[in-house]
Amino acid sequence: MRKVLFLSVLALLIGTGTQSTAMTEEKKTYVPETPVLESDRMTPEVLWSFGQVGNTELSPDGQTVLFGVTYYHIEENKSYRELYTVPVKGGAVSQITNTALNESGARWRPDGKKVGYLFAADGETQLWEMNPDGSQPVQISRVEGGITGFKYSPDQKHIFYTKAVKLDDDIHDLFPDLPKANARLEDDLMYRHWDKWHDYTYNHIFVAEYGQGEITKGKDILEGEKFDSPGKPFDGLEEVVWSPDGKQLVYSCKKLTGKDYSLSTNTDLYLYDLETGETTNLTKENKGYDKSPLFSPDGSKLAWTSMARDGYEADQTRLFVMDLKTGEKTNYSAAWEQNASHLSWSNDGKLIYFISNIHATDEIYSLNLKSGKISRLTDGVHNYQLAVETADGKLLAQKVSMSQPAELYLVDPKTGKDEPLTAVNKGLLDQLEMGKVEERWVKTVDNKDMHLWVIYPPHFDPNKKYPTLLYCQGGPQGTVSQFWSTRWNFQMMAANGYIVVAPNRRGLPGFGMEWLEQISTDYGGLNIQDYFSAIDAVSKEPFVDQERLGAVGASYGGFSVNFLAGHHEGRFSAFISHCGIFNFDQMYVTTEEMWFENWDIGGPFWDQDNSAAQRSYSFSPHLFVEKWDTPILVIHGEKDFRIPYTQGMGAFNAAVLRDIPAQFLYFPEENHWVTSPQNGIVWQRVFKQWLDKWLK
């Protein structure tokens, strides 16, 4: 049994750490103490013990940062989330909530005197407020059915809140005399999305007066409309924004339903005027995504991100600004090939800060509106994520890397240098030896330069030979950047004794639009050759055991593994495919986002005159099963509606019928990801056991 000594995790946040008045109460939440580890190598249990920092917001006076930390209780198989504050100038971190229920959506009231947050004290999530030190919590809303989010108007006269509104009939509305019936009756597409069946409700925005007593009801600004804002399933309140004078709202919405919704990405920005009740489409001329609106500090301009082409979710994310008086719109990305995301205005409205991926890292950039010049502010082996905020002459940012979970930093915009503001996971990180992360460039089959990361095991010995893994990225248009994950964690793989090769093959952003767009309708083409170029180049190193190579990946990476299984010509000795496409024909008629399939595959398999589509279907892994000869672990979640779990079943069943060693790790309650602690640990253990069996 592990011998464990405990240290206070709060004392490790920053400095000596202090507790607010809320902490004097009996402890109700789960904030784990930091164990003294027996080994300096990562384990699945340690991986799931890191605190996850998020929900960051700077106080109106710019002096204090509000943020949340989520911890997972492995034994209870659940998460606990609490709120904290820390001074911008550094110093003690204060925990301001301490309950058995999770607080979420926290934000400062515009006058800085209260913190609003979402809390479900009586089973329904409502708006609560407390003092900045966590004292005197008071319930503010009593909206029937609860709310899902809120924002104060800058003048503090109103709030908007979001909630689900039932507008469609379910089976019991259709047949009220059959209360025990359990059925669905569908007549159009988009009846399920990612991991949830449509529940006959739509996300709507409500505006209510604030400060006139408890909020019980607001005005539904999308009343009767069967559309979602924020959009399902992933959009948040970054898609709804107040004007600085509190008289208008701008929100993003894809005002389509059913089949039309499944075929299009045409999301527009709508301006709602509180006084007149009128709604205006600001971006009707653009046919792709228009999202993440943000008013300038003086309210004269609106910035947002935009994609030009309908149905192409990986198109260039451009930075647009509109003069609200003249209606003039400017595309500041016109002469720039990178993406722009997580926009924020400087306090004087002269600059827009944003995040962009460049050569497999996510960096902070600024746009000077007067000159139109885009400048890169940071450079390093890291990802900055989420929008930055101007704090005491510096930028408050969240930074993560392959070797460290997210923490808060202050970045000097003149030098690009940063300094940590929080150290939530210092106690664990100080006890772990992380493997070296090395950047390389290798030549492809057509003599192009390809970027890749090589992650080495802790205590790497160049005189030894190591089993090596080729990591195949999903997306397919998702950069292999400096991300941290509880599943595809490169340091976890390295700690298991493997070298990891993670190429930024064709189809990934951060390397120009030509590199990004090559993959569409060419799934089995040059990007597969890029995988071979990466593993073949690194395999030449004397410390790589060429007889012990494996390939692993999820989603498009899972497809890649399934395809490699029929084309690898003896390179690999083990495969792991998570949520991977196996049969393209079946995938087309069982997935939900048809815009994705139509763009990336080229169209339906029955369109015999579509040469691009027919070429795509010729890459389907199920067509090459007769060439499979290598042990394969297949993993899938039943609630994965993006790539239905029958794709994983097909791959596993085919392998068994071919007498190929195989396992099927199936999660009935998981989706495209693995989100619960115990399932996550099972995933990591089986992942390691399978590779160790065939590569060690």
KAUR-V804007 format. One record per backbone hydrogen bond with DSSP energy under -1.0 kcal/mol. CO is the residue of the C=O (numbers start at 0). NH is the residue of the N-H. If there is no record, write none. Layout:
BEGIN
co=<CO	CO>
nh=<NH	NH>
END
This chain:
BEGIN
co=<4	6	9	12	19	20	21	33	39	42	43	45	51	53	56	58	62	63	64	65	66	67	68	69	70	72	72	77	79	80	81	82	82	83	84	85	86	92	93	103	106	108	113	114	115	116	117	118	124	125	126	126	127	128	129	130	134	137	139	142	148	150	152	156	157	158	159	160	161	162	164	169	170	174	177	190	192	192	193	195	199	199	201	202	203	204	205	206	207	214	218	219	221	224	230	235	236	238	240	242	246	247	248	249	250	252	253	256	257	258	261	264	267	268	269	270	271	272	277	279	282	288	290	293	295	299	300	301	302	303	304	305	308	311	316	317	318	319	320	321	322	327	329	330	332	340	343	345	349	350	351	352	353	354	355	360	361	362	363	363	364	365	366	367	372	374	379	382	388	390	393	394	395	396	397	398	399	400	403	406	407	407	408	409	410	411	416	418	422	424	425	427	428	435	437	439	441	443	447	449	450	451	452	453	454	460	465	466	467	468	469	478	480	486	488	489	490	491	492	493	498	499	500	501	502	509	511	512	513	514	518	521	524	525	526	527	528	529	530	531	532	533	534	537	540	542	544	547	548	549	550	551	552	553	554	555	556	557	558	559	560	562	563	563	567	573	574	575	576	577	581	582	583	584	586	586	591	592	593	594	595	596	596	599	603	605	606	608	609	610	611	612	613	615	616	619	620	623	624	630	631	632	633	634	635	636	638	643	644	645	646	647	648	649	650	651	652	653	654	655	660	662	664	666	669	675	676	677	678	679	680	681	682	683	684	685	686	687	688	689	690	691>
nh=<35	33	12	422	22	23	24	6	432	46	47	48	69	67	65	61	87	58	85	56	83	53	81	51	79	76	77	72	70	102	68	95	96	66	93	64	89	17	84	117	115	111	108	129	106	127	103	125	146	118	139	140	116	137	114	133	130	128	214	145	161	159	155	209	152	207	150	205	147	203	201	173	174	177	180	197	194	195	640	192	166	167	164	228	162	220	160	218	158	141	206	222	224	226	234	238	239	251	249	245	273	242	271	240	269	267	255	260	261	262	594	266	252	281	250	279	248	276	272	270	285	306	304	302	298	323	295	321	293	319	290	317	311	314	339	305	331	303	329	301	326	322	320	333	335	354	352	348	368	345	366	343	364	340	362	357	383	355	376	377	353	374	351	371	367	365	381	399	395	393	390	410	388	408	384	406	382	403	400	398	420	421	396	418	394	415	411	409	425	428	429	430	431	455	453	451	449	446	443	441	503	439	501	437	499	463	544	498	549	500	551	480	482	488	492	493	494	495	497	496	468	454	470	452	504	358	515	516	517	506	521	524	528	529	530	531	532	533	534	535	536	537	538	540	543	465	547	467	572	469	575	471	577	556	558	559	560	561	562	563	564	565	566	567	570	550	632	552	634	554	621	586	587	588	589	590	593	596	597	598	599	600	601	520	606	607	609	610	613	614	615	616	617	618	619	622	623	626	627	574	662	576	664	578	666	639	640	646	648	649	650	651	652	653	654	655	656	657	659	658	631	633	635	637	638	679	680	681	682	683	684	685	686	687	688	689	690	691	692	693	694	695>
END
